[in-house]
Amino acid sequence: MLDIENRSIKFLPGVGEQRAAILGKELGIHSLYDLLYYFPYRHVDRSRVFSVSELTGGMPYVQLVGEIRSFEEMGEGATRRIVGHFTDGSGFVDLVWFRGLKYLKNRLKIGVRYVVFGKPSVFNGRVNIAHPDIDDAETLHLSEMGLQPYYNTTERMKRAGLNSQAMAKLVSNLLKLTGENIVEETLTPTIISKHALMPLNDALRIIHFPKNTVELRNAEYRLKFDELFYIQLNILHYAKDRTLRYAGHCFSKVGDIFNRFYKEFLPFELTGAQKRVIKEIRRDMGGNSQMNRLLQGDVGSGKTLVALLSMLLAKDNGFQACMMAPTEILAEQHCATLRRMLSGLPVSVELLTGSTKQKERQYILEGLADGSVDILVSTHAVLEDKVQFGNLGFVVIDEQHRFGVVQRAKMWAKNRIPPHILVMTATPIPRTLAMTLYGDLDVSVIDELPPGRKPIVTKHIFRDRVNEMYSFIHTQLQAGRQAYVVYPLISENEKSDLKNLEEGYKQLCNIFCNYNIGKLHGKMKSKEKEEEMRRFSAGETRLLVSTTVIEVGVDVPNATVMVVENAERFGLSQLHQLRGRVGRGGNSSYCLLVTDGKLSDETHKRMEIMTASNDGFVIAEADLKLRGPGDIEGTQQSGIALDLKIASLSRDEQLLQYVRNVAREIVDADPEMNNPANRILWRRLMAIKKANNRNWGAIS
């Protein structure tokens, strides 16, 4: 069997040094194996030919046969394009190219019969096809073509002769070179038989060159099964291995502190969801295994209160607790909240950040070491080796997507027996993504809001109507309310974005000259940020102009308006997080998303989703469908490789759950990986881990 994983693509007939360099740079194809697993993005029945008269703007990809009667150059600069007026005798359609114009002029001729393939759309009432594939009709025998693969390519590849048709030819050359046995089978005969799967070698041939749609669907199913199965096998094996290897602290009792707080200090009646989650956490921590639990809850659902009650369980059982937050502002907010709620109880709460003064830092470090500090609220500062606990038993990681795998793992070393871990996120995670990113964690969901919360009214405002918006904000301020105006700041080094905030601040000071206006951004010193938040929380500042440093954790019940400037520059989940800063009191609240008038279709869709729903889980699902798992905040930090080649987390949810159950059966029956019948599975898993050079599952 040819070793295609280690054979360079340059040795494949039709490639060579120059094309190999292009394939490597443009598509990451370096070996024959990489090419084999570069799957077509669609298959088209090329035996079907449409007529121009049939075309409408809503049709999928179509194939036409005819000739170009004339060319027309239009526009200048970025809008410069070539339009070919194409006809088959039944009508005309415009073929439009914006790139590679010089190449097209030399290649395409008037009066020559071509086969055109592309997706019709309508512009200014005329049907057109942008950047179609175009071939000489004399060289194609359409009746014999059947289902043809189409591969994504780039302009640079096309200039080197590597269009979709050329890629298909290279794959064909590869399959001829390998013979029938292309790769080793990756699943056991039992799994293949039990789940009616096509053999892997058959699937790899058919996915590129299927004879019919039934064959294609079966090949897709087998390859998707493989991809999702090994992700889940790794995650579940990691979780099982950790359970077997690591004992946990046993919190055997519910003590006086917990009971006093619950009976005398609880700020409001817990929701049913909060009670359910606390029971799940108590059950975990009362056993002999280390808890690793993910707590999902929408903004304002009361996760912090659940975390506090869990930390009090640690206190009652003689252990310390730590809450990690991603920013100093959020850490300060958490510390102030915990101190306020625990006032009157014998529980010591301290704050440790990068800005903590040396004298105070030394006092806190000594208190942690001797056990006199019960709860530490901290940022990344807690990860330093010099921060040692007397008896750390419970760790809360808030907004976990801001922390990486290595950082979270460092908390394990803070005690001889690893502490229980509660990972919290206010960004609801779609079920399929949770099974992949956090598949080794037990999941709890707070799916109720505290009583009295009113839905936030969200409106999309175009910039030409901002004066009406300012009038509305005036009415809210006159009624004694407060408001946020948030500007995008993608990076703290982007001075242009900071300038946008500064200019906006000056403008708003002129518009709302009768009110105190604050300013908050990441360039400010910690004390300055703390003072600005104190003034806003106390009501001294009525309007706060900010960047996304207030995205999470800031809790000002009197704030009823959230304005997001340039909302098109934010993702759905981030917009939802910002919206969650208002609506935290009993008054009606509003989120106003300001954009320019010219927006892409995707941006329009995002604005529609935000204005239609307050449900974070609905928004998270939509975000997954729009952006894909690789772009969702947190996937990089999680350590999971999500460059899925054929499966889709948004479309293949049922299959993902199915293969998870298959993988769970394997792991439960063979946790030590020593059953000879499963040798093929464990060998394949180790090879994947080595290739990725990462442990997907080490995420808690």
Beta strands, then each sheet from edge to edge (+ up, - down):
strand 1: 42-45
strand 2: 62-74
strand 3: 81-87
strand 4: 92-97
strand 5: 113-118
strand 6: 120-123
strand 7: 126-130
strand 8: 133-136
strand 9: 147-150
strand 10: 292-297
strand 11: 320-324
strand 12: 349-352
strand 13: 375-378
strand 14: 392-398
strand 15: 420-425
strand 16: 442-446
strand 17: 457-462
strand 18: 482-486
strand 19: 517-520
strand 20: 543-546
strand 21: 559-564
strand 22: 590-595
sheet 1: 1+ 9-
sheet 2: 6+ 7- 4- 3+ 2- 5+ 8-
sheet 3: 12+ 13+ 11+ 14+ 15+ 10+ 16+
sheet 4: 17+ 22+ 21+ 18+ 20+ 19+
end
